[in-house]
């Protein structure tokens, strides 16, 4: 496990509260696309917004993050609220998901390009990927990582997941009125062929 990254994120999450909020925009606005039930993965879960949302919809959810501080808090929250969430401190580069094991995978504000084929393989046939993260093309209301390696190039999500059927894609960049709309991020919802 990357101990430097673990220490960094444990420090960031030391005072974090687990609440039923912080659901990624793509998942929240497109939840009507979800199957009625199944197995979900919230990858790089942070405070678990997507995991909590999926579990409240009846999914059995694995929530993985490199921070054991946040996953312990999420497991406590899940037990108190009787949600089917198994949060685990896990370095996905060293311990990736098994093939064809998830009906839904969510990723928000995390980018590790080499994991794209792993995530595609981890989806069951017909499974959905909800992916949303920062782009290099940013407005004045800048958010996200300063290192461009952790930001997407133009239409990069489309090429990373080109083996999947695109259901929803949104990346507005600097087009039009940059004070309105969905800026500084790209959002992809895609389905693994049956």
PEPEQUI-V619372 format. One record per helix or strand of 3 or more residues. SS is the DSSP state (H for helix, E for strand). FROM is the first residue (numbers start at 1). TO is the last residue. Records with the same first field share a line. If there is no record, write none. Layout:
BEGIN
SS: FROM-TO + FROM-TO
END
This chain:
BEGIN
H: 3-12 + 25-29 + 31-33 + 49-56 + 68-80 + 113-122 + 148-150 + 156-160
E: 39-43 + 60-65 + 85-89 + 102-108 + 123-135 + 165-170 + 185-191
END
